[in-house]
Structures are given as C-alpha cells and as structure tokens.
Amino acid sequence: MQRQHASITDAAYGQRRSEIGALSAGLTPDDPIPLVEYTDWEHEVWRLVCADLAVRHRVDAAAPYLQAAEELAVPLDHVPQLRDVSARLASMSGFRLQSAAALVPLKEFCGSLANSVFRSTQYLRHPRSPLYSEDPDMLHDLVGHGIALANTRFAHLYRLAGEAAARVQSADALQFIGKVFWFTLECGVVREHGERKAYGATLVSSYGELDHFRSAAFLPLDIESLVDIEYDISTYQPLLFEADSLDQVEDVLGAFWGSCDDESIAALLDRRSRRVGSRH
C-alpha cells in the first residue's frame, strides 16, 4: 500500500508548506530569496536531523563532502536563511541558490544548473518523520546538494549535467541524463582507503539511506551499464554504482556529460533495445 504524503494526511502541515512555497511563486533568478520566519518545530526538526547526520557523516561520507561541509558551515542548531547560505556558496564555487515553491521539473532544474543556479525548497519535512522525507525538502537540498556544491569539483559536474540537459531535445535523452545524475550526484558512492563512502546528495542527507546503502548490490561506475538499470526514487536503492576515486567520477561523468547529445544517447539506448530483443 502506497504511503500518503504528509501534506495530505495533515492539513496544517500541508498549509505550512503551501505558505512557504507561495513566497517563491513567480520569482525570477534575479529576485532576492524570500526570508522565512521558521517555527519552533521546524528548528527542532533541523537540529535533530543535522545532529544525527553529523555523527553518521564521520563514518559514511566521502572526504570531499566532509571538507565542503566544514567550509560551508551550514548552521546545525537552527534553520538557516537560504539567502545567507547562497551568498556563502557563491563565494566558494560560483553557485548560488534560488528558492523553489515545489519540486522543479527535470528540464527546468537542469537548465538552472547550467547557469550555476541550484533550485532549493525552503520548507521542511513533517515532524512526525524527521529522518525521512517523501520528497526533497530544504534539508535534502542544503545538507545534500548545497554542501556538495561548495566543492568546486562537484560544482563543475553539476554544471556539466545542466549543460548536457540543455543540449538535448528528446525526452529519452533527457531522462537518461537524469538517470546518470540520479546514480551519481544523488546516489553516488566512492571508495576511500578500501571503504565505501557516500557522496551523492540523497545518501548523505538521509539517515535512513546511510543505514541502508552498504547493503545494496554494487557495480563499477560505467555509463553504458546504467542503460539497463530500472530504478524507483521513492525507496532505498537496491543497486548502486561505485567509483574507485573522485578522479574516476570526474573522468566518467566529464566524458559523458561533456559530449553527449541526442544522437549518442539514442545509440546507447538502441544497443539496449537490440540486447533485449535478442533474448526473445
């Protein structure tokens, strides 16, 4: 049975999300990020999640992420204002944040990345499940993506993903670029001193994901292997891709996102179709 979203089962929470989202409605990238007066329960959710994640990160997060977290210094004891984090981020990697009323469509989301803009929500998950969120919230966007974007190497990969998405025209090509993004910058794992460490935003921003990721099956990071993989973003991932180093992540993603287009992605997908057809 599918779990109902908290905004449906709790009218007051749904209204709060709508109120915060409405602050960003109709804003352009040049408009200032709205200030939000967060409530006691929102600050408490932020404190609880950040305290738990800080402990887990020391064990499970990749070194470049840990360094970026220290340098960006997102407050752990209260919900920060998005505009303050954006200003700090811009001085470190050139990326800035733009407030989003809700989940942003893939084409629009990636188009912003090409311009060094990350679209972040400003609302928080429901207090009844602080360690889990049905969809991206500000904790996911800042603790996951925002911190990664403070690292110039990760920031470069985000830009490449955005440029690739802006370059393609077909829905299939865009979806495949999104899939590569999902299994790397969202759910990527890298080996450090022989141990698996998380760098993907979905993993490092979720206590539950960090609890489960080591029990997944792992494949070496390879773009062509991703063609055959189906995935569901609403559950823990049973299969993850790991790289031997951040250098390898940069090499693999840089080579793909730096040159892919509709034709090259169609050729990848066509090879999969022929493989599937040959089995029947």
C-alpha positions as CSV (number, residue, x, y, z in Angstrom):
1,M,0.0,0.0,0.0
2,Q,1.4,3.4,-1.0
3,R,2.2,5.8,1.8
4,Q,0.2,9.0,1.7
5,H,2.1,12.2,1.6
6,A,2.1,14.1,4.9
7,S,0.6,17.2,3.2
8,I,-2.5,15.1,2.5
9,T,-2.8,13.5,5.9
10,D,-2.0,16.6,8.0
11,A,-3.9,19.7,6.7
12,A,-1.9,22.1,9.0
13,Y,1.4,20.8,7.6
14,G,0.1,21.0,4.1
15,Q,-0.9,24.6,4.6
16,R,2.5,25.4,6.1
17,R,4.3,24.0,3.0
18,S,1.9,26.0,0.8
19,E,2.6,29.2,2.7
20,I,6.4,28.8,2.4
21,G,6.1,27.7,-1.3
22,A,3.9,30.7,-2.1
23,L,6.8,33.1,-1.1
24,S,8.7,31.9,-4.1
25,A,5.9,31.8,-6.6
26,G,6.6,33.9,-9.7
27,L,10.1,35.0,-8.6
28,T,12.9,35.3,-11.2
29,P,16.5,34.3,-10.6
30,D,17.3,37.9,-10.1
31,D,14.8,38.4,-7.3
32,P,16.1,38.1,-3.7
33,I,15.4,34.8,-1.9
34,P,12.5,35.3,0.4
35,L,13.1,35.3,4.2
36,V,11.1,32.7,6.1
37,E,10.2,33.0,9.8
38,Y,10.7,29.4,10.9
39,T,8.7,28.0,13.8
40,D,10.0,26.1,16.8
41,W,9.1,22.7,15.4
42,E,10.9,23.5,12.2
43,H,14.1,24.5,14.0
44,E,13.8,21.3,16.1
45,V,13.5,19.1,13.0
46,W,16.5,20.8,11.6
47,R,18.5,20.3,14.8
48,L,17.5,16.7,15.2
49,V,18.3,15.7,11.6
50,C,21.6,17.6,11.5
51,A,22.8,16.2,14.8
52,D,22.1,12.6,13.7
53,L,23.7,13.1,10.3
54,A,26.8,14.8,11.6
55,V,27.6,11.6,13.5
56,R,26.9,9.4,10.5
57,H,28.9,11.6,8.1
58,R,32.1,11.0,10.1
59,V,31.8,7.3,9.3
60,D,29.9,7.2,6.0
61,A,30.5,10.4,4.0
62,A,33.3,10.9,1.4
63,A,36.2,13.1,2.4
64,P,35.5,15.8,-0.3
65,Y,32.0,16.1,1.1
66,L,33.2,16.4,4.7
67,Q,35.7,19.1,3.8
68,A,33.0,21.0,1.9
69,A,30.6,20.7,4.9
70,E,33.3,22.2,7.2
71,E,34.0,25.1,4.8
72,L,30.4,25.9,4.0
73,A,29.5,25.7,7.7
74,V,25.7,25.4,7.4
75,P,24.3,26.0,10.9
76,L,23.3,22.8,12.7
77,D,21.3,24.3,15.5
78,H,18.7,26.3,13.6
79,V,17.2,26.5,10.1
80,P,19.4,28.9,8.1
81,Q,18.0,31.5,5.7
82,L,18.5,30.3,2.2
83,R,19.9,33.7,1.0
84,D,22.7,33.5,3.6
85,V,23.8,30.1,2.5
86,S,23.6,31.2,-1.1
87,A,25.9,34.1,-0.5
88,R,28.4,31.9,1.2
89,L,28.2,29.3,-1.6
90,A,28.6,31.8,-4.3
91,S,31.9,33.0,-2.8
92,M,33.2,29.4,-2.7
93,S,32.2,27.8,-6.0
94,G,30.3,30.4,-8.0
95,F,27.0,28.5,-7.5
96,R,24.0,30.3,-6.0
97,L,20.7,29.2,-4.7
98,Q,17.2,30.1,-6.0
99,S,14.1,29.4,-3.9
100,A,11.6,26.9,-5.4
101,A,8.0,26.6,-4.5
102,A,8.0,22.9,-5.0
103,L,9.8,20.1,-6.9
104,V,11.2,21.5,-10.1
105,P,10.7,19.7,-13.5
106,L,13.8,18.0,-14.7
107,K,14.4,20.2,-17.8
108,E,14.0,23.4,-15.7
109,F,16.1,22.0,-12.8
110,C,19.0,21.1,-15.1
111,G,18.7,24.3,-17.1
112,S,19.4,26.2,-13.9
113,L,22.5,24.1,-13.1
114,A,24.0,25.1,-16.5
115,N,23.8,28.7,-15.2
116,S,25.3,27.8,-11.8
117,V,22.0,28.1,-10.0
118,F,20.5,25.4,-7.8
119,R,16.8,25.4,-7.2
120,S,16.2,24.7,-3.5
121,T,13.0,24.3,-1.5
122,Q,12.6,26.3,1.8
123,Y,10.1,24.0,3.6
124,L,10.9,21.1,5.9
125,R,9.7,17.6,6.2
126,H,7.0,16.6,8.6
127,P,8.0,16.5,12.3
128,R,6.5,13.0,12.7
129,S,9.2,11.6,10.5
130,P,12.2,13.8,10.7
131,L,14.6,11.2,9.4
132,Y,12.6,10.5,6.3
133,S,11.1,12.7,3.6
134,E,8.6,11.7,0.9
135,D,10.2,14.2,-1.5
136,P,13.1,16.7,-1.5
137,D,12.9,19.4,1.2
138,M,15.3,22.0,2.4
139,L,17.3,19.5,4.5
140,H,17.9,17.4,1.4
141,D,18.6,20.4,-0.8
142,L,21.1,22.1,1.5
143,V,22.7,19.2,3.5
144,G,22.9,17.1,0.4
145,H,23.3,19.3,-2.7
146,G,24.3,22.6,-1.1
147,I,27.3,21.2,0.7
148,A,28.4,19.2,-2.3
149,L,28.2,22.4,-4.4
150,A,30.7,24.1,-2.1
151,N,33.3,21.8,-3.6
152,T,34.5,23.2,-6.9
153,R,35.0,19.7,-8.4
154,F,31.4,18.7,-7.7
155,A,30.1,22.1,-8.8
156,H,31.8,21.5,-12.1
157,L,30.0,18.2,-12.6
158,Y,26.6,19.8,-11.7
159,R,27.2,22.4,-14.4
160,L,28.2,19.8,-17.0
161,A,24.9,17.9,-16.2
162,G,23.0,21.1,-16.7
163,E,24.7,21.9,-20.0
164,A,24.1,18.3,-21.2
165,A,20.4,18.6,-20.4
166,A,20.1,21.9,-22.2
167,R,21.8,20.4,-25.2
168,V,19.4,17.5,-25.9
169,Q,16.0,17.8,-27.4
170,S,14.4,14.3,-27.0
171,A,12.6,13.2,-23.8
172,D,14.5,9.9,-23.8
173,A,17.9,11.7,-23.9
174,L,16.8,14.0,-21.1
175,Q,15.6,11.1,-19.0
176,F,18.8,9.2,-19.4
177,I,20.8,12.3,-18.4
178,G,18.6,12.4,-15.3
179,K,19.3,8.7,-14.6
180,V,23.0,9.3,-14.7
181,F,22.5,12.2,-12.3
182,W,20.5,10.0,-10.0
183,F,23.1,7.2,-9.7
184,T,26.0,9.6,-9.3
185,L,25.3,13.1,-7.8
186,E,22.2,11.8,-6.0
187,C,23.2,8.2,-5.0
188,G,26.9,8.1,-5.8
189,V,29.5,6.0,-3.8
190,V,33.2,6.2,-3.9
191,R,35.9,4.0,-2.4
192,E,38.4,5.6,0.1
193,H,41.1,3.5,1.6
194,G,39.2,0.4,0.6
195,E,35.9,1.5,2.2
196,R,32.7,2.6,0.6
197,K,31.8,6.3,1.2
198,A,28.8,8.2,0.1
199,Y,29.0,11.4,-1.8
200,G,25.5,11.5,-3.5
201,A,23.1,14.1,-2.1
202,T,20.2,11.6,-1.5
203,L,22.5,9.4,0.5
204,V,24.3,12.0,2.7
205,S,21.1,13.9,3.5
206,S,19.2,10.8,4.8
207,Y,19.9,8.9,8.0
208,G,17.9,6.0,6.5
209,E,19.8,5.9,3.3
210,L,23.1,5.9,5.2
211,D,21.8,3.0,7.2
212,H,20.9,1.0,4.1
213,F,23.4,1.9,1.4
214,R,26.1,-0.5,2.3
215,S,23.7,-3.4,2.0
216,A,23.0,-2.6,-1.7
217,A,24.5,-4.5,-4.6
218,F,27.3,-2.6,-6.2
219,L,28.5,-2.2,-9.8
220,P,31.5,-0.3,-11.1
221,L,30.6,3.2,-12.4
222,D,30.0,2.8,-16.1
223,I,27.6,4.8,-18.2
224,E,26.7,2.0,-20.6
225,S,25.8,-0.2,-17.6
226,L,23.3,2.4,-16.5
227,V,21.2,1.9,-19.6
228,D,19.8,-1.5,-18.4
229,I,19.0,-0.3,-14.9
230,E,15.5,0.5,-13.7
231,Y,15.1,2.5,-10.5
232,D,12.5,3.8,-8.1
233,I,13.3,7.1,-6.4
234,S,10.7,6.5,-3.6
235,T,12.6,3.6,-2.0
236,Y,16.0,2.6,-0.9
237,Q,18.2,1.7,-3.8
238,P,18.9,-2.0,-4.1
239,L,21.7,-1.3,-6.6
240,L,24.3,1.4,-6.6
241,F,27.3,2.4,-8.7
242,E,30.7,2.9,-7.1
243,A,33.9,4.6,-8.3
244,D,37.4,3.9,-7.3
245,S,38.1,7.6,-6.6
246,L,36.6,11.1,-7.2
247,D,39.1,11.4,-10.1
248,Q,37.2,8.5,-11.7
249,V,33.8,10.1,-11.1
250,E,35.1,13.3,-12.8
251,D,36.5,11.3,-15.7
252,V,33.4,9.2,-16.3
253,L,30.9,12.0,-15.9
254,G,33.0,14.6,-17.6
255,A,33.4,12.4,-20.7
256,F,29.7,11.6,-20.9
257,W,28.1,15.0,-19.9
258,G,30.7,16.9,-21.7
259,S,30.0,15.4,-25.1
260,C,26.6,13.6,-25.1
261,D,23.8,14.6,-27.4
262,D,20.6,13.2,-28.7
263,E,22.4,11.0,-31.3
264,S,24.9,9.5,-28.9
265,I,22.3,8.8,-26.2
266,A,20.0,7.3,-28.8
267,A,22.8,5.0,-29.9
268,L,23.3,3.8,-26.3
269,L,19.6,3.2,-25.8
270,D,19.4,1.4,-29.2
271,R,22.1,-1.0,-28.2
272,R,20.0,-1.9,-25.1
273,S,16.9,-2.5,-27.3
274,R,18.9,-4.8,-29.5
275,R,20.2,-6.8,-26.5
276,V,16.7,-7.1,-25.1
277,G,15.3,-8.2,-28.5
278,S,18.0,-10.8,-28.9
279,R,16.8,-12.6,-25.7
280,H,13.3,-13.2,-27.1
